[in-house]
Amino acid sequence: MMAAICVDAGTTVIKAVGYDARDAESAVSRRPTTVSRPVPGHAEQDMAAVWDAVEATVREVAAALGEPVDFVAVTAQGDGCWLVDSAGEPTGPAILWNDGRAAGIVDGWTRSGLAARAFRVNGSSAASGLPHAILAWLKEHDPARLARSAAALTCGGWIFARLTGELAADESDASAPFMDLRARRYAPELLELFGLEWAQRLLPGIRDDDRRTAGLSKRAAERLGLAEGTPVVLAPYDIVTTALGAGAVSPGQACGILGTTLCVETLVERPDLDGDPVGITIAAPGGYLRAFPTFAGTEVIQWACRMLGLDRPAELSELAARSEPGARGLAFLPYFSPAGERAPFSDPYARGAFLGMSVEHGREHLARAVLEGLTLVVQDCLAATGAAPRELRVCGGGSASGLWLRLIAAVTGLPVLRPADAEVGARGAFLVGLAATGAATIQDAAARHVRLGDVVEPEPGPYASAYRDFLTLREHAARSWPLLAEMRSRS
């Protein structure tokens, strides 16, 4: 067994996890990061600040491990656009996966049918936080930044570049929006379709399963307290490593992430490019991941806590437990992202709402409605996968709520399993690192190193018609979204 450090760079928290020779999470370091919203609809991060957080957490973990590190593996938030110049330095802030500035561009692509045509090649629906939409927006609004940029990276690619000096994209990061998914290479016809032929020069080389590793540079080694040349593994981005870290490594297995995004995903042997053009399909180790990552997840819970005067998400669950199931007829549509929604349907103008509210409702009903609404989105994404899993493995910060897990089990009708590891994405990166360094296959590594905790069994309850009612209410509410968008444009 070997010691390793795995970085999981999320949208709001950077984590580094040290695995010792006994395979234990022996050291964990976390640093919060800030998402800036300088203009309505924008979501950005300071790239240097993200790297500083990575550096600090890795240095802390390396010191705590106290033994030689055999490899460093990196996973991170996906999508977005992290532009660097020819020296590898940022040309401005990172534009994130949940940025909404290009919503109008995406709406045009969707209405014209162009997005559906692209899906037949790349298996992913268009969204405002994907590189093609961001690059198209920058071409119109900030061409000078594009002119001084040499590569469009993702967060994982940015960290890998800082560690090794090499510009690269993992297959998962390259999948949307420019990859021919069957050939697992960039598709010039997609660049042409979106009018982005000029962006070809910005696309970094794709690293497949056999080329994930590069040596730690001298400069990075000195700053991190590690040996120069230590293998650095560019793992898939976080929704893939999270599935792997939860033990979903075989076709048909499903995983749900209760994090900044709510995401239900299932592993498949080959991409289905002929179905409804929604969700995303990602090239993953040994196959593909069919995933439905929403724009709004636990950020909605944080919003609800602020509105209800609660200090912690756990208090929201405690408050919700005081309400009867169904929140006394109060329904909640949790489409709270300024970018609209991308899964399991795509609409840049989608907005959230409480429906059926009256003076008879109290704080506990609002809390319950929020959790139930988010649960129904999980069911909506699960239904969109078309899979029939026997269980749902869940992780992410929201999985700490026992009430939420019971709601998910009740609404989906599936046993809900929670991994024993605290940092599931980092565990997935660890499995990829073992495979990339020749220590084991991912399947063998998962069988040996993934441990599951409690199982929540579905119980009969009052949710038999909840999903059908949710879809009906959303259909009616959606008729108001274009008008609301017009009203926002006038304000």
C-alpha positions as semicolon CSV with decimal commas, in nm:
position;residue;x (nm);y (nm);z (nm)
1;M;0,000;0,000;0,000
2;M;0,110;0,353;-0,071
3;A;0,057;0,699;0,073
4;A;-0,118;0,957;-0,142
5;I;-0,263;1,307;-0,133
6;C;-0,586;1,372;-0,321
7;V;-0,718;1,720;-0,393
8;D;-1,090;1,782;-0,437
9;A;-1,137;2,143;-0,546
10;G;-1,507;2,214;-0,514
11;T;-1,686;2,537;-0,590
12;T;-1,699;2,658;-0,230
13;V;-1,443;2,440;-0,048
14;I;-1,097;2,314;-0,141
15;K;-1,006;1,986;0,028
16;A;-0,686;1,785;0,043
17;V;-0,700;1,434;0,186
18;G;-0,399;1,229;0,288
19;Y;-0,426;0,850;0,266
20;D;-0,163;0,667;0,468
21;A;-0,014;0,324;0,404
22;R;-0,313;0,167;0,583
23;D;-0,561;0,332;0,343
24;A;-0,708;0,559;0,611
25;E;-0,811;0,922;0,567
26;S;-0,532;1,013;0,806
27;A;-0,519;1,386;0,731
28;V;-0,775;1,627;0,589
29;S;-0,733;2,000;0,528
30;R;-1,005;2,235;0,403
31;R;-1,012;2,595;0,286
32;P;-1,325;2,787;0,186
33;T;-1,327;2,968;-0,146
34;T;-1,534;3,263;-0,257
35;V;-1,770;3,278;-0,553
36;S;-1,796;3,635;-0,674
37;R;-2,109;3,766;-0,841
38;P;-1,998;4,112;-0,959
39;V;-2,291;4,147;-1,200
40;P;-2,631;3,976;-1,181
41;G;-2,603;3,636;-1,347
42;H;-2,223;3,620;-1,324
43;A;-2,035;3,362;-1,114
44;E;-1,657;3,395;-1,094
45;Q;-1,357;3,292;-0,887
46;D;-1,010;3,435;-0,842
47;M;-0,788;3,167;-0,997
48;A;-0,486;3,262;-0,787
49;A;-0,694;3,236;-0,469
50;V;-0,807;2,887;-0,567
51;W;-0,446;2,781;-0,621
52;D;-0,340;2,938;-0,290
53;A;-0,605;2,728;-0,114
54;V;-0,486;2,413;-0,290
55;E;-0,126;2,489;-0,198
56;A;-0,211;2,551;0,167
57;T;-0,420;2,235;0,206
58;V;-0,169;2,008;0,032
59;R;0,120;2,150;0,234
60;E;-0,071;2,088;0,559
61;V;-0,159;1,732;0,464
62;A;0,193;1,652;0,344
63;A;0,333;1,767;0,678
64;A;0,071;1,567;0,871
65;L;0,129;1,245;0,677
66;G;0,493;1,231;0,777
67;E;0,579;0,970;0,514
68;P;0,680;0,974;0,146
69;V;0,392;1,047;-0,090
70;D;0,364;0,810;-0,385
71;F;0,128;1,026;-0,589
72;V;-0,095;1,334;-0,587
73;A;-0,435;1,308;-0,759
74;V;-0,652;1,605;-0,854
75;T;-1,027;1,627;-0,905
76;A;-1,225;1,951;-0,918
77;Q;-1,545;2,126;-1,018
78;G;-1,615;2,084;-1,388
79;D;-1,718;2,300;-1,683
80;G;-1,667;2,676;-1,674
81;C;-1,378;2,854;-1,843
82;W;-1,040;2,909;-1,671
83;L;-0,841;3,109;-1,926
84;V;-0,461;3,135;-1,907
85;D;-0,195;3,302;-2,121
86;S;0,107;3,140;-2,288
87;A;0,295;3,148;-1,956
88;G;0,009;2,968;-1,780
89;E;-0,102;3,278;-1,590
90;P;-0,471;3,377;-1,554
91;T;-0,601;3,638;-1,796
92;G;-0,887;3,721;-1,562
93;P;-1,117;3,548;-1,313
94;A;-1,246;3,198;-1,376
95;I;-1,599;3,196;-1,516
96;L;-1,781;2,911;-1,342
97;W;-2,014;2,628;-1,437
98;N;-2,311;2,807;-1,279
99;D;-2,251;3,138;-1,455
100;G;-2,556;3,270;-1,638
101;R;-2,422;3,554;-1,853
102;A;-2,458;3,350;-2,173
103;A;-2,818;3,244;-2,106
104;G;-2,946;3,437;-2,408
105;I;-2,690;3,270;-2,636
106;V;-2,790;2,926;-2,511
107;D;-3,158;3,007;-2,551
108;G;-3,093;3,097;-2,914
109;W;-2,903;2,773;-2,975
110;T;-3,187;2,576;-2,815
111;R;-3,467;2,747;-3,005
112;S;-3,288;2,712;-3,339
113;G;-3,230;2,339;-3,288
114;L;-2,854;2,385;-3,296
115;A;-2,811;2,254;-2,940
116;A;-3,006;1,937;-3,024
117;R;-2,785;1,880;-3,331
118;A;-2,474;1,910;-3,116
119;F;-2,617;1,658;-2,867
120;R;-2,610;1,391;-3,138
121;V;-2,230;1,424;-3,133
122;N;-2,137;1,524;-2,778
123;G;-2,423;1,378;-2,572
124;S;-2,466;1,693;-2,366
125;S;-2,727;1,967;-2,364
126;A;-2,617;2,328;-2,396
127;A;-2,582;2,534;-2,079
128;S;-2,459;2,884;-2,006
129;G;-2,174;2,759;-1,786
130;L;-2,017;2,543;-2,058
131;P;-1,706;2,665;-2,242
132;H;-1,874;2,717;-2,580
133;A;-2,133;2,954;-2,436
134;I;-1,876;3,143;-2,229
135;L;-1,634;3,175;-2,521
136;A;-1,912;3,297;-2,748
137;W;-2,006;3,559;-2,487
138;L;-1,645;3,672;-2,444
139;K;-1,602;3,703;-2,820
140;E;-1,882;3,958;-2,816
141;H;-1,815;4,135;-2,487
142;D;-1,444;4,092;-2,404
143;P;-1,245;4,002;-2,717
144;A;-0,930;4,153;-2,565
145;R;-0,925;3,884;-2,298
146;L;-0,953;3,614;-2,562
147;A;-0,669;3,771;-2,757
148;R;-0,432;3,747;-2,461
149;S;-0,542;3,392;-2,368
150;A;-0,363;3,079;-2,487
151;A;-0,572;2,801;-2,330
152;A;-0,920;2,746;-2,189
153;L;-0,877;2,515;-1,892
154;T;-1,114;2,382;-1,629
155;C;-1,050;2,402;-1,255
156;G;-0,882;2,060;-1,251
157;G;-0,671;2,152;-1,552
158;W;-0,568;2,477;-1,382
159;I;-0,450;2,297;-1,068
160;F;-0,273;2,030;-1,277
161;A;-0,094;2,306;-1,470
162;R;0,016;2,470;-1,146
163;L;0,147;2,137;-1,016
164;T;0,324;2,017;-1,330
165;G;0,358;2,308;-1,573
166;E;0,159;2,114;-1,835
167;L;-0,164;2,232;-1,999
168;A;-0,411;1,946;-2,036
169;A;-0,775;1,837;-2,017
170;D;-0,900;1,510;-1,880
171;E;-1,147;1,328;-2,106
172;S;-1,430;1,410;-1,864
173;D;-1,357;1,782;-1,879
174;A;-1,321;1,771;-2,258
175;S;-1,648;1,582;-2,309
176;A;-1,875;1,886;-2,313
177;P;-1,914;2,067;-2,539
178;F;-1,653;1,993;-2,807
179;M;-1,595;1,615;-2,797
180;D;-1,708;1,353;-3,044
181;L;-1,813;1,120;-2,765
182;R;-1,785;0,796;-2,960
183;A;-1,438;0,879;-3,093
184;R;-1,335;1,049;-2,763
185;R;-1,164;1,336;-2,945
186;Y;-1,240;1,698;-3,025
187;A;-1,488;1,734;-3,312
188;P;-1,408;2,021;-3,552
189;E;-1,767;2,001;-3,678
190;L;-1,891;2,107;-3,334
191;L;-1,666;2,412;-3,331
192;E;-1,799;2,498;-3,676
193;L;-2,158;2,438;-3,568
194;F;-2,128;2,695;-3,290
195;G;-1,926;2,939;-3,502
196;L;-1,624;2,887;-3,278
197;E;-1,361;2,764;-3,525
198;W;-1,137;3,042;-3,391
199;A;-1,142;2,877;-3,046
200;Q;-0,961;2,562;-3,163
201;R;-0,629;2,710;-3,051
202;L;-0,758;2,743;-2,693
203;L;-0,841;2,374;-2,645
204;P;-0,577;2,187;-2,441
205;G;-0,469;1,836;-2,534
206;I;-0,690;1,556;-2,403
207;R;-0,541;1,306;-2,155
208;D;-0,702;0,962;-2,160
209;D;-0,669;0,682;-1,905
210;D;-0,318;0,598;-2,022
211;R;-0,181;0,953;-2,003
212;R;-0,311;1,098;-1,680
213;T;0,024;1,141;-1,506
214;A;0,299;1,404;-1,509
215;G;0,578;1,483;-1,265
216;L;0,550;1,745;-0,992
217;S;0,754;2,048;-1,098
218;K;1,050;2,170;-0,894
219;R;0,875;2,497;-0,811
220;A;0,555;2,328;-0,694
221;A;0,750;2,064;-0,500
222;E;0,935;2,330;-0,303
223;R;0,613;2,512;-0,218
224;L;0,426;2,196;-0,118
225;G;0,697;2,015;0,074
226;L;0,693;1,715;-0,160
227;A;0,959;1,549;-0,374
228;E;1,018;1,685;-0,722
229;G;0,890;1,442;-0,985
230;T;0,619;1,293;-0,761
231;P;0,351;1,159;-1,000
232;V;0,056;1,396;-1,035
233;V;-0,261;1,229;-1,163
234;L;-0,522;1,434;-1,349
235;A;-0,837;1,253;-1,236
236;P;-1,182;1,307;-1,393
237;Y;-1,381;1,601;-1,265
238;D;-1,574;1,578;-0,944
239;I;-1,906;1,425;-1,044
240;V;-1,717;1,132;-1,199
241;T;-1,478;1,078;-0,909
242;T;-1,769;1,109;-0,667
243;A;-1,950;0,822;-0,840
244;L;-1,632;0,614;-0,830
245;G;-1,565;0,704;-0,468
246;A;-1,917;0,594;-0,377
247;G;-1,844;0,257;-0,536
248;A;-2,054;0,308;-0,850
249;V;-1,800;0,156;-1,088
250;S;-2,013;-0,084;-1,296
251;P;-2,280;-0,012;-1,561
252;G;-2,624;0,034;-1,410
253;Q;-2,506;0,157;-1,072
254;A;-2,636;0,500;-0,971
255;C;-2,505;0,779;-0,752
256;G;-2,667;1,098;-0,623
257;I;-2,467;1,403;-0,522
258;L;-2,632;1,634;-0,270
259;G;-2,397;1,928;-0,307
260;T;-2,371;2,267;-0,474
261;T;-2,527;2,079;-0,762
262;L;-2,783;1,806;-0,719
263;C;-2,670;1,538;-0,958
264;V;-2,801;1,191;-1,030
265;E;-2,576;0,985;-1,252
266;T;-2,543;0,631;-1,377
267;L;-2,259;0,445;-1,546
268;V;-2,322;0,316;-1,897
269;E;-2,112;0,114;-2,139
270;R;-2,176;0,337;-2,440
271;P;-2,331;0,679;-2,501
272;D;-2,689;0,713;-2,618
273;L;-2,688;1,006;-2,857
274;D;-3,035;0,948;-2,996
275;G;-3,243;1,019;-2,687
276;D;-3,386;1,345;-2,557
277;P;-3,116;1,616;-2,574
278;V;-3,097;1,682;-2,201
279;G;-2,837;1,616;-1,934
280;I;-2,473;1,541;-2,004
281;T;-2,271;1,237;-2,102
282;I;-1,911;1,220;-1,988
283;A;-1,622;1,005;-2,099
284;A;-1,519;0,819;-1,784
285;P;-1,266;0,547;-1,703
286;G;-1,379;0,232;-1,882
287;G;-1,707;0,376;-2,011
288;Y;-1,936;0,676;-1,980
289;L;-2,130;0,858;-1,712
290;R;-2,484;0,970;-1,794
291;A;-2,546;1,256;-1,557
292;F;-2,807;1,517;-1,473
293;P;-2,638;1,793;-1,271
294;T;-2,866;2,078;-1,173
295;F;-2,768;2,442;-1,137
296;A;-2,913;2,468;-0,785
297;G;-2,852;2,233;-0,494
298;T;-2,744;2,293;-0,137
299;E;-2,709;2,663;-0,215
300;V;-3,090;2,661;-0,195
301;I;-3,065;2,519;0,157
302;Q;-2,819;2,791;0,252
303;W;-3,061;3,050;0,114
304;A;-3,346;2,899;0,315
305;C;-3,134;2,910;0,630
306;R;-3,067;3,279;0,578
307;M;-3,433;3,356;0,514
308;L;-3,547;3,158;0,820
309;G;-3,278;3,290;1,053
310;L;-3,102;2,954;1,093
311;D;-2,729;2,917;1,150
312;R;-2,670;2,569;1,007
313;P;-2,828;2,337;0,748
314;A;-2,888;2,084;1,025
315;E;-3,128;2,332;1,185
316;L;-3,331;2,339;0,864
317;S;-3,377;1,961;0,884
318;E;-3,473;1,988;1,251
319;L;-3,729;2,256;1,166
320;A;-3,864;2,057;0,871
321;A;-3,912;1,751;1,091
322;R;-4,173;1,947;1,289
323;S;-4,397;1,968;0,981
324;E;-4,624;1,692;0,860
325;P;-4,532;1,530;0,524
326;G;-4,649;1,745;0,235
327;A;-4,587;2,069;0,430
328;R;-4,964;2,125;0,462
329;G;-5,006;2,158;0,086
330;L;-4,710;2,393;0,032
331;A;-4,507;2,308;-0,280
332;F;-4,161;2,435;-0,369
333;L;-3,988;2,462;-0,707
334;P;-3,614;2,494;-0,628
335;Y;-3,493;2,654;-0,953
336;F;-3,303;2,927;-0,777
337;S;-2,997;2,968;-0,998
338;P;-2,972;3,295;-1,194
339;A;-2,861;3,072;-1,483
340;G;-3,198;2,894;-1,489
341;E;-3,181;2,515;-1,508
342;R;-2,986;2,264;-1,715
343;A;-3,100;1,925;-1,583
344;P;-3,310;1,727;-1,622
345;F;-3,446;1,994;-1,857
346;S;-3,279;2,298;-2,007
347;D;-3,431;2,642;-1,962
348;P;-3,216;2,949;-1,890
349;Y;-3,527;3,134;-1,768
350;A;-3,641;2,876;-1,509
351;R;-3,712;3,027;-1,168
352;G;-3,815;2,894;-0,829
353;A;-4,135;2,947;-0,636
354;F;-4,339;2,855;-0,332
355;L;-4,686;2,751;-0,446
356;G;-4,996;2,729;-0,231
357;M;-4,872;2,953;0,050
358;S;-5,117;3,105;0,297
359;V;-5,114;3,259;0,642
360;E;-5,169;2,907;0,780
361;H;-4,810;2,814;0,690
362;G;-4,527;2,853;0,940
363;R;-4,150;2,833;0,928
364;E;-4,155;2,455;0,967
365;H;-4,372;2,419;0,656
366;L;-4,135;2,633;0,449
367;A;-3,839;2,424;0,567
368;R;-4,020;2,100;0,487
369;A;-4,127;2,225;0,144
370;V;-3,766;2,316;0,059
371;L;-3,638;1,965;0,140
372;E;-3,930;1,800;-0,037
373;G;-3,884;2,016;-0,347
374;L;-3,514;1,931;-0,366
375;T;-3,599;1,563;-0,316
376;L;-3,840;1,574;-0,608
377;V;-3,564;1,720;-0,825
378;V;-3,350;1,418;-0,730
379;Q;-3,636;1,192;-0,843
380;D;-3,675;1,398;-1,162
381;C;-3,307;1,350;-1,246
382;L;-3,322;0,979;-1,160
383;A;-3,620;0,932;-1,390
384;A;-3,434;1,113;-1,669
385;T;-3,144;0,864;-1,655
386;G;-3,379;0,593;-1,780
387;A;-3,198;0,349;-1,554
388;A;-3,355;0,108;-1,308
389;P;-3,096;0,083;-1,031
390;R;-3,148;-0,139;-0,730
391;E;-3,011;0,125;-0,495
392;L;-2,896;0,486;-0,488
393;R;-2,561;0,576;-0,339
394;V;-2,556;0,933;-0,212
395;C;-2,287;1,170;-0,094
396;G;-2,215;1,540;-0,061
397;G;-2,284;1,778;0,223
398;G;-2,659;1,720;0,207
399;S;-2,617;1,351;0,285
400;A;-2,554;1,446;0,649
401;S;-2,929;1,507;0,684
402;G;-3,105;1,192;0,795
403;L;-3,443;1,344;0,714
404;W;-3,337;1,426;0,358
405;L;-3,213;1,072;0,304
406;R;-3,542;0,931;0,433
407;L;-3,731;1,161;0,196
408;I;-3,517;1,048;-0,099
409;A;-3,575;0,682;-0,012
410;A;-3,949;0,740;0,022
411;V;-3,988;0,934;-0,304
412;T;-3,758;0,718;-0,520
413;G;-3,858;0,389;-0,363
414;L;-3,491;0,285;-0,350
415;P;-3,262;0,194;-0,063
416;V;-3,027;0,488;-0,007
417;L;-2,665;0,408;0,081
418;R;-2,410;0,652;0,217
419;P;-2,035;0,584;0,184
420;A;-1,835;0,571;0,505
421;D;-1,570;0,811;0,374
422;A;-1,612;1,176;0,462
423;E;-1,455;1,290;0,133
424;V;-1,602;1,074;-0,141
425;G;-1,469;1,275;-0,436
426;A;-1,116;1,252;-0,300
427;R;-1,162;0,877;-0,253
428;G;-1,261;0,850;-0,619
429;A;-0,951;1,045;-0,720
430;F;-0,751;0,803;-0,504
431;L;-0,894;0,506;-0,697
432;V;-0,805;0,673;-1,028
433;G;-0,457;0,743;-0,893
434;L;-0,409;0,377;-0,805
435;A;-0,513;0,277;-1,155
436;A;-0,300;0,545;-1,323
437;T;0,011;0,439;-1,133
438;G;-0,046;0,071;-1,207
439;A;-0,135;-0,038;-0,855
440;A;-0,482;-0,178;-0,937
441;T;-0,775;-0,153;-1,173
442;I;-1,047;0,088;-1,067
443;Q;-1,290;-0,199;-1,009
444;D;-1,042;-0,388;-0,789
445;A;-0,947;-0,067;-0,608
446;A;-1,314;0,011;-0,539
447;A;-1,379;-0,340;-0,407
448;R;-1,089;-0,303;-0,168
449;H;-1,107;0,062;-0,064
450;V;-1,472;0,178;-0,078
451;R;-1,668;0,122;0,241
452;L;-2,038;0,189;0,288
453;G;-2,212;0,318;0,600
454;D;-2,579;0,319;0,687
455;V;-2,856;0,204;0,452
456;V;-3,188;0,393;0,457
457;E;-3,471;0,171;0,340
458;P;-3,780;0,323;0,174
459;E;-4,087;0,331;0,394
460;P;-4,451;0,352;0,284
461;G;-4,568;0,709;0,312
462;P;-4,775;0,990;0,165
463;Y;-4,550;1,053;-0,137
464;A;-4,708;0,822;-0,396
465;S;-4,842;1,109;-0,607
466;A;-4,584;1,371;-0,508
467;Y;-4,370;1,344;-0,821
468;R;-4,669;1,356;-1,057
469;D;-4,801;1,662;-0,875
470;F;-4,457;1,826;-0,888
471;L;-4,440;1,789;-1,266
472;T;-4,789;1,932;-1,308
473;L;-4,711;2,234;-1,093
474;R;-4,385;2,297;-1,277
475;E;-4,559;2,281;-1,613
476;H;-4,800;2,553;-1,505
477;A;-4,529;2,767;-1,343
478;A;-4,307;2,745;-1,651
479;R;-4,559;2,949;-1,849
480;S;-4,465;3,250;-1,639
481;W;-4,087;3,220;-1,683
482;P;-4,057;3,415;-2,012
483;L;-4,267;3,699;-1,866
484;L;-4,053;3,705;-1,552
485;A;-3,739;3,719;-1,770
486;E;-3,886;4,017;-1,957
487;M;-3,966;4,188;-1,626
488;R;-3,609;4,135;-1,506
489;S;-3,474;4,289;-1,825
490;R;-3,676;4,603;-1,756
491;S;-3,562;4,641;-1,397
